[in-house]
Amino acid sequence: MKKALVLSLFVMLGVGVACSAQLQGTWDTWLKLDLTPFQLNSFYSFLDIQYLVGGWTLEAATIIDAAGLDNIWFEAYGSLGAFSAWSLVYFNPNPTTPAFVGFENGAEVSIAGVDIYALFGILPVGAGWGSGFALGGIGTAGDIRIGAEITWNLNPNLWFIFLYGLNGGVTDWTYTGCASDIWYPYWYIGALGAVQSGCDVVFSYITAIAEFPICCADVYVMAEFSCTGFDFLSFLAKNIDIGLDWLKIYELGITYDIDSKDIGFAFQIVTGDVLCFKPYFTIITGSDGYWTLDGIQLTALTLTCTVGGCEFYWGHIFDHWMMRYSGWMWPTNPSLGGPYVDDYYFGALGVGLVRSPMACVWSVYDSVGAVTYYPNEVFGIQCDEDSCCGGLFSFGVSNFFRVPAANEVLPANLTGIFGWMGTYVELTIGVGSNVSLVGGMNVTNLNGVEFITMGVQVAW
């Protein structure tokens, strides 16, 4: 009787809360099987549950792979009037070596047009632990917007918060880098970074930013000081109008430090409205410096055309390496400033280009030569229709080809007729409004049927 009474109480409480709250979530499970030889390649299951109540979201998520529980994290974020906050704690639940991984927090309050925020984190550093926090504020006076931040044991976060706000700057905790969910994704959890181990809290950085319009551009000025003194002073102009309709300069940055000056910029060839063909251009710079423009190179070309419920697509990559530039407000390095190149490839489904050859880029692995080969041409079709049970029925077929470069020697059985490397097929069937079944198969000329995949997607 007592148990029934307690149970009834919980049911009534749940009904009462449900009237003013919302429970939602997703559960994706994927299985990938190799056929040569037949074995489990990977298993992946992601469960994410969100409880929304009174402008706040309470979230719990976990990842399970073939070895068992991989990650567990809990997150809370929301706003109450002028006050907003978020908190994240995450663990590695490995049964043999379970560990606490990190604890990250942020809070912000708006007072008289000034946003004041605080950050705090406990994170691993090397073989130990580090803790740090930051205080910052961003305000506007006329056309000038000013921000300042001081950190202890934390790298500066002001630039990202200044551009995207507190939520957009540091709370995008998880993401998948794959073009198709059925290819095993990779995850990033957490945003802050402690810079010193131990529990001693010491001063790390003071950062200040000012933004103001000047004629035809928006100008940012940023200065940074560390515990060793002056670090750098940066000037960054964004959205520059140079009067050329075909050339757009997004950013031009100049950074001064104690004994050097770095210049970086970001530009793009403007092609106008793209109806179906999309060109990817790279400006070729001179050997005597990055300020000499020797020409324009067509590095890739894609085509998409929709007829009825089907999309036909084609793409060719002439050069995987595309020159890019960065105008970040930091001293030049290969990833944040100055000229650098990115490598682009076709994604799992072949639609569009994916930067860097991660696990979800379509490729063929030659186990004999221990070499991975990437296609430079694709064509395929994707169709979406209503399924019999009220869900969405869709399928996609992508065919990949490889045209050898000059003086390139490829394995004799890597490609078939017309340079065919392989085909990837994916099918999705909605068995209800919230449940979808997904299956895929990958066939290559080198290895035959390489693997099949199957998965279930549930959302509520």
C-alpha positions as CSV (number, residue, x, y, z in Angstrom):
1,M,0.0,0.0,0.0
2,K,2.8,2.4,0.9
3,K,4.6,1.5,-2.3
4,A,1.4,2.2,-4.3
5,L,1.0,5.5,-2.6
6,V,4.6,6.6,-3.3
7,L,4.2,5.5,-6.9
8,S,1.0,7.4,-7.3
9,L,2.7,10.5,-5.9
10,F,5.5,10.2,-8.4
11,V,3.0,9.8,-11.3
12,M,1.0,12.9,-10.1
13,L,4.2,14.9,-9.8
14,G,5.3,13.8,-13.3
15,V,2.0,14.8,-14.8
16,G,2.1,18.2,-13.0
17,V,5.6,18.9,-14.3
18,A,4.8,17.7,-17.8
19,C,2.1,20.3,-18.0
20,S,4.7,23.1,-17.8
21,A,7.7,21.3,-19.3
22,Q,8.7,19.4,-22.4
23,L,10.8,16.3,-22.8
24,Q,12.5,15.7,-26.1
25,G,15.5,13.7,-27.3
26,T,17.1,11.6,-30.0
27,W,18.6,8.1,-30.1
28,D,20.8,7.1,-33.1
29,T,22.3,3.6,-33.3
30,W,24.6,2.5,-36.1
31,L,26.3,-0.8,-36.9
32,K,29.0,-1.2,-39.6
33,L,30.1,-4.7,-40.8
34,D,33.1,-5.5,-42.9
35,L,32.6,-8.3,-45.4
36,T,36.3,-9.1,-46.4
37,P,36.7,-10.7,-43.9
38,F,33.3,-10.7,-42.1
39,Q,33.7,-8.8,-38.8
40,L,32.3,-5.9,-36.8
41,N,34.0,-2.7,-38.0
42,S,32.3,-0.3,-35.6
43,F,29.3,0.2,-33.4
44,Y,28.0,3.6,-32.4
45,S,25.0,4.6,-30.3
46,F,24.2,8.2,-29.2
47,L,21.4,9.0,-26.8
48,D,20.5,12.6,-26.0
49,I,17.7,13.6,-23.7
50,Q,16.6,17.2,-23.2
51,Y,14.2,18.5,-20.6
52,L,12.9,22.0,-21.3
53,V,11.3,24.0,-18.5
54,G,10.8,27.7,-17.8
55,G,13.4,28.8,-20.4
56,W,16.0,26.3,-19.2
57,T,17.3,23.2,-20.8
58,L,18.6,20.2,-18.8
59,E,20.4,17.8,-21.0
60,A,22.0,14.4,-20.6
61,A,23.8,12.5,-23.3
62,T,25.9,9.4,-23.8
63,I,27.9,7.7,-26.5
64,I,28.3,3.9,-26.7
65,D,30.8,2.2,-29.0
66,A,31.9,-1.4,-29.5
67,A,34.1,-1.2,-26.3
68,G,31.1,0.0,-24.2
69,L,30.3,3.4,-22.7
70,D,32.5,6.0,-24.3
71,N,31.4,9.4,-23.0
72,I,28.7,10.7,-20.6
73,W,27.9,14.4,-20.1
74,F,25.3,16.6,-18.4
75,E,24.6,20.1,-19.4
76,A,22.2,22.9,-18.2
77,Y,21.7,26.3,-19.8
78,G,19.0,29.0,-20.0
79,S,18.0,32.5,-19.1
80,L,16.0,34.2,-16.4
81,G,15.4,37.8,-17.2
82,A,18.8,39.6,-17.7
83,F,20.7,36.6,-16.3
84,S,21.8,33.6,-18.3
85,A,24.1,30.7,-17.5
86,W,25.3,27.3,-18.6
87,S,27.1,24.4,-16.9
88,L,28.7,21.3,-18.3
89,V,30.2,18.2,-16.6
90,Y,31.5,15.2,-18.5
91,F,33.0,11.8,-17.7
92,N,34.8,8.9,-19.3
93,P,32.9,5.9,-18.0
94,N,35.4,3.2,-19.2
95,P,34.9,0.3,-16.8
96,T,38.6,-0.3,-16.3
97,T,39.7,3.3,-16.1
98,P,36.7,5.5,-15.3
99,A,37.5,9.2,-15.0
100,F,36.1,12.6,-14.5
101,V,37.0,14.6,-17.6
102,G,35.9,18.2,-17.1
103,F,33.7,20.7,-15.5
104,E,33.0,24.0,-17.4
105,N,30.7,26.9,-16.5
106,G,29.7,30.3,-17.7
107,A,27.3,33.0,-16.6
108,E,26.3,36.4,-18.0
109,V,24.2,39.3,-16.8
110,S,23.2,42.4,-18.7
111,I,23.3,45.7,-16.8
112,A,22.5,49.1,-18.5
113,G,23.5,47.8,-21.9
114,V,26.7,46.1,-20.7
115,D,27.1,42.3,-20.8
116,I,29.2,41.1,-18.0
117,Y,30.3,37.4,-18.0
118,A,32.3,35.0,-16.0
119,L,33.8,31.6,-17.0
120,F,35.2,28.8,-14.8
121,G,36.6,25.4,-15.6
122,I,38.4,22.4,-14.2
123,L,40.2,20.5,-17.0
124,P,43.0,18.0,-17.5
125,V,46.4,19.4,-18.3
126,G,49.0,16.9,-19.3
127,A,49.1,14.2,-16.5
128,G,47.4,16.5,-14.0
129,W,44.6,19.0,-13.6
130,G,44.2,22.7,-14.1
131,S,41.6,25.2,-13.0
132,G,41.0,28.7,-14.2
133,F,38.4,31.4,-14.6
134,A,37.8,34.6,-16.5
135,L,35.9,37.9,-16.1
136,G,34.8,40.0,-19.0
137,G,32.4,42.6,-20.3
138,I,31.1,43.9,-23.6
139,G,29.3,47.2,-24.0
140,T,28.3,49.8,-26.7
141,A,28.8,53.5,-26.8
142,G,27.4,55.1,-30.0
143,D,29.0,53.4,-32.9
144,I,31.8,52.0,-30.8
145,R,31.6,48.5,-29.2
146,I,34.2,47.7,-26.6
147,G,35.1,44.5,-24.8
148,A,37.6,43.5,-22.2
149,E,38.5,40.3,-20.4
150,I,41.0,39.1,-17.8
151,T,41.8,35.4,-17.3
152,W,43.5,33.3,-14.7
153,N,44.9,30.0,-16.0
154,L,42.6,30.2,-19.1
155,N,43.3,31.1,-22.7
156,P,41.4,34.2,-23.9
157,N,37.8,33.7,-25.0
158,L,36.8,37.3,-25.7
159,W,37.2,37.2,-29.5
160,F,34.7,34.4,-30.0
161,I,32.2,35.8,-27.4
162,F,32.6,39.3,-28.9
163,L,31.6,37.9,-32.4
164,Y,29.1,35.3,-31.5
165,G,27.9,36.0,-27.9
166,L,28.4,33.8,-24.9
167,N,26.2,31.0,-26.2
168,G,27.7,31.0,-29.7
169,G,31.2,31.5,-28.5
170,V,31.7,28.7,-26.0
171,T,28.7,26.5,-25.6
172,D,28.6,24.5,-28.9
173,W,29.7,21.4,-27.0
174,T,29.2,18.7,-29.5
175,Y,29.3,18.3,-33.2
176,T,29.7,15.6,-35.8
177,G,32.1,16.2,-38.7
178,C,30.5,13.7,-41.1
179,A,28.4,14.4,-44.2
180,S,26.4,11.3,-43.4
181,D,25.4,10.2,-39.9
182,I,25.8,6.6,-40.9
183,W,29.6,7.1,-41.2
184,Y,31.0,7.0,-37.7
185,P,31.2,10.6,-36.5
186,Y,33.7,12.2,-34.3
187,W,32.8,14.4,-31.3
188,Y,34.2,17.4,-29.5
189,I,33.0,18.1,-26.0
190,G,34.0,21.2,-24.0
191,A,35.2,24.6,-25.1
192,L,37.5,26.2,-22.4
193,G,41.2,25.4,-22.0
194,A,43.2,25.6,-18.8
195,V,46.8,26.7,-19.5
196,Q,48.4,25.8,-16.2
197,S,48.2,22.6,-14.0
198,G,47.7,22.6,-10.3
199,C,45.4,24.5,-8.0
200,D,47.4,27.8,-7.9
201,V,45.4,30.5,-9.7
202,V,47.7,33.0,-11.4
203,F,47.1,35.8,-13.9
204,S,47.3,34.7,-17.5
205,Y,45.9,37.3,-20.0
206,I,44.2,40.7,-20.3
207,T,42.5,41.1,-23.7
208,A,40.7,44.2,-25.0
209,I,38.7,44.7,-28.3
210,A,37.1,47.7,-29.9
211,E,34.9,47.7,-32.9
212,F,33.9,50.8,-35.0
213,P,33.0,51.6,-38.6
214,I,35.4,53.5,-40.8
215,C,34.2,54.6,-44.2
216,C,33.6,51.3,-46.2
217,A,34.7,48.7,-43.6
218,D,34.2,47.6,-40.0
219,V,37.4,47.8,-38.0
220,Y,38.5,45.8,-34.9
221,V,41.4,46.7,-32.7
222,M,42.6,44.0,-30.3
223,A,45.4,44.1,-27.7
224,E,46.6,41.3,-25.5
225,F,48.9,41.2,-22.4
226,S,50.1,38.1,-20.6
227,C,52.1,37.5,-17.4
228,T,55.3,38.3,-19.4
229,G,54.0,41.7,-20.6
230,F,52.8,42.9,-24.0
231,D,51.9,40.1,-26.5
232,F,50.4,41.8,-29.6
233,L,48.3,44.5,-31.1
234,S,46.0,43.7,-34.0
235,F,44.0,45.7,-36.5
236,L,41.4,43.8,-38.5
237,A,39.1,45.3,-41.2
238,K,36.1,43.2,-42.2
239,N,33.7,43.4,-45.2
240,I,36.0,45.7,-47.3
241,D,34.5,47.2,-50.4
242,I,37.3,47.7,-53.0
243,G,35.0,48.5,-55.9
244,L,35.5,45.2,-57.7
245,D,32.3,43.2,-58.1
246,W,34.2,39.9,-58.8
247,L,36.6,40.1,-55.8
248,K,35.5,40.2,-52.2
249,I,37.9,40.8,-49.4
250,Y,36.3,39.6,-46.1
251,E,39.2,40.4,-43.8
252,L,42.5,42.2,-43.7
253,G,44.5,41.9,-40.5
254,I,47.8,43.4,-39.3
255,T,49.3,42.1,-36.1
256,Y,52.3,43.7,-34.3
257,D,54.2,41.9,-31.6
258,I,57.5,42.9,-29.9
259,D,59.8,42.3,-32.9
260,S,57.7,41.5,-35.9
261,K,54.6,42.3,-38.0
262,D,52.2,39.8,-39.6
263,I,49.7,40.4,-42.3
264,G,46.8,38.1,-43.2
265,F,43.7,38.4,-45.4
266,A,40.8,36.4,-46.6
267,F,39.3,36.9,-50.0
268,Q,37.0,35.1,-52.4
269,I,36.2,35.2,-56.1
270,V,32.5,36.2,-56.4
271,T,30.7,34.3,-59.1
272,G,27.2,35.8,-58.8
273,D,24.0,33.8,-58.4
274,V,24.8,30.1,-58.9
275,L,21.9,28.3,-60.6
276,C,23.3,24.8,-60.8
277,F,27.1,24.8,-61.5
278,K,29.2,25.9,-58.6
279,P,32.9,26.8,-59.3
280,Y,35.6,26.8,-56.6
281,F,38.4,29.2,-57.4
282,T,41.8,29.7,-56.0
283,I,44.0,32.8,-56.5
284,I,47.5,31.7,-57.5
285,T,50.1,33.8,-55.6
286,G,53.6,34.5,-56.8
287,S,56.7,32.8,-55.6
288,D,58.2,36.1,-54.5
289,G,55.4,36.7,-52.0
290,Y,51.7,36.2,-51.2
291,W,50.9,39.7,-52.4
292,T,51.6,38.9,-56.1
293,L,48.6,37.5,-57.8
294,D,49.7,35.3,-60.8
295,G,46.3,34.1,-61.8
296,I,43.0,32.4,-61.0
297,Q,42.7,28.6,-60.9
298,L,39.5,26.6,-61.1
299,T,40.2,23.9,-58.4
300,A,36.7,22.2,-58.4
301,L,33.4,22.3,-60.1
302,T,30.1,20.8,-58.9
303,L,26.6,20.6,-60.4
304,T,23.3,20.0,-58.7
305,C,19.9,19.7,-60.5
306,T,16.6,18.9,-58.9
307,V,13.8,17.2,-60.9
308,G,10.7,16.2,-59.1
309,G,11.7,14.7,-55.8
310,C,15.2,13.7,-57.0
311,E,18.5,15.6,-57.0
312,F,21.1,14.8,-59.6
313,Y,24.7,15.8,-58.8
314,W,28.1,15.7,-60.3
315,G,31.5,17.0,-59.1
316,H,35.1,17.1,-60.2
317,I,38.1,18.2,-58.1
318,F,41.0,19.4,-60.3
319,D,43.2,20.2,-57.4
320,H,42.5,18.9,-53.8
321,W,44.7,21.7,-52.4
322,M,43.0,25.1,-52.3
323,M,44.8,28.2,-51.0
324,R,43.1,29.9,-48.2
325,Y,44.0,33.0,-46.1
326,S,43.1,34.0,-42.6
327,G,42.7,37.4,-41.0
328,W,42.4,36.3,-37.4
329,M,43.5,38.7,-34.7
330,W,46.5,36.6,-33.6
331,P,50.1,36.4,-34.7
332,T,50.5,34.4,-37.8
333,N,50.8,30.7,-37.6
334,P,49.9,27.9,-40.1
335,S,46.3,27.6,-38.8
336,L,45.3,31.0,-37.6
337,G,47.0,33.6,-39.8
338,G,48.8,34.2,-43.0
339,P,48.5,32.0,-46.1
340,Y,47.8,28.3,-45.7
341,V,46.1,25.6,-47.8
342,D,43.2,23.3,-47.0
343,D,42.6,19.9,-48.7
344,Y,39.1,19.2,-49.9
345,Y,37.5,15.8,-50.8
346,F,34.1,14.3,-51.5
347,G,32.0,13.4,-48.5
348,A,30.4,10.0,-47.8
349,L,27.4,10.7,-50.1
350,G,29.5,12.6,-52.6
351,V,27.5,15.8,-52.5
352,G,29.6,18.9,-52.0
353,L,33.1,19.1,-50.7
354,V,34.4,18.2,-47.3
355,R,37.5,19.9,-45.8
356,S,40.3,17.5,-44.7
357,P,40.3,13.7,-45.1
358,M,38.5,12.6,-41.9
359,A,36.9,9.2,-41.4
360,C,33.7,10.3,-43.2
361,V,35.4,11.2,-46.5
362,W,34.9,8.6,-49.2
363,S,38.1,6.8,-50.0
364,V,39.6,3.4,-50.9
365,Y,42.3,1.8,-48.8
366,D,44.9,-0.4,-50.4
367,S,46.0,-2.8,-47.7
368,V,48.9,-4.2,-49.8
369,G,50.5,-0.8,-50.3
370,A,49.1,0.7,-47.1
371,V,47.9,3.7,-49.1
372,T,44.6,5.6,-49.1
373,Y,43.3,6.8,-52.5
374,Y,40.7,9.5,-53.0
375,P,38.4,10.1,-56.0
376,N,38.4,13.3,-58.0
377,E,35.1,12.8,-59.7
378,V,31.6,11.8,-58.6
379,F,28.1,11.6,-59.9
380,G,24.9,10.4,-58.3
381,I,21.3,10.8,-57.4
382,Q,19.3,11.3,-54.2
383,C,15.5,11.0,-54.1
384,D,13.0,11.7,-51.2
385,E,9.5,10.4,-51.1
386,D,6.8,9.6,-48.6
387,S,7.0,6.1,-47.2
388,C,4.1,3.8,-46.6
389,C,4.0,4.4,-42.8
390,G,3.9,8.2,-42.8
391,G,7.7,8.7,-42.6
392,L,10.2,9.8,-45.3
393,F,11.6,7.4,-47.8
394,S,14.9,8.4,-49.4
395,F,17.8,6.8,-51.2
396,G,21.1,7.9,-52.6
397,V,23.6,6.4,-55.0
398,S,27.0,7.9,-55.5
399,N,29.6,6.7,-58.0
400,F,33.2,7.7,-57.5
401,F,36.0,7.9,-60.2
402,R,39.7,8.6,-60.3
403,V,41.6,10.2,-63.1
404,P,45.3,9.8,-62.6
405,A,47.5,12.9,-62.5
406,A,50.5,13.3,-64.8
407,N,53.2,10.7,-64.1
408,E,51.0,9.1,-61.4
409,V,51.1,5.3,-61.2
410,L,48.0,3.7,-59.7
411,P,47.4,0.1,-58.7
412,A,46.2,-1.9,-61.7
413,N,43.0,-3.0,-60.0
414,L,42.2,0.3,-58.2
415,T,39.9,1.6,-61.0
416,G,37.7,-0.1,-63.5
417,I,35.9,1.1,-66.6
418,F,36.0,4.9,-67.0
419,G,38.2,5.1,-63.9
420,W,35.4,3.8,-61.6
421,M,36.7,3.4,-58.0
422,G,33.5,2.5,-56.2
423,T,29.8,3.1,-55.4
424,Y,28.1,4.0,-52.1
425,V,24.3,3.3,-51.7
426,E,22.3,4.6,-48.8
427,L,18.6,4.0,-48.0
428,T,16.4,5.6,-45.4
429,I,12.8,4.4,-44.6
430,G,10.5,6.1,-42.1
431,V,8.5,3.5,-40.2
432,G,6.7,6.2,-38.3
433,S,6.7,9.9,-37.6
434,N,9.7,9.6,-35.3
435,V,11.5,6.4,-36.3
436,S,13.7,5.9,-39.4
437,L,15.6,2.8,-40.5
438,V,18.9,3.4,-42.4
439,G,21.0,1.0,-44.4
440,G,24.1,1.5,-46.6
441,M,26.6,-0.5,-48.7
442,N,30.0,0.4,-50.1
443,V,31.5,-1.4,-53.1
444,T,34.9,-0.7,-54.6
445,N,36.7,-2.0,-57.7
446,L,39.8,-2.8,-55.5
447,N,38.1,-4.7,-52.6
448,G,34.6,-5.6,-53.8
449,V,31.8,-5.2,-51.3
450,E,33.7,-3.6,-48.4
451,F,31.1,-3.1,-45.8
452,I,27.4,-2.7,-45.1
453,T,25.9,-0.4,-42.5
454,M,22.5,-0.4,-40.7
455,G,21.0,2.0,-38.2
456,V,18.0,3.3,-36.4
457,Q,17.1,6.9,-35.7
458,V,14.5,7.8,-33.1
459,A,13.4,11.3,-32.2
460,W,10.7,12.5,-29.8
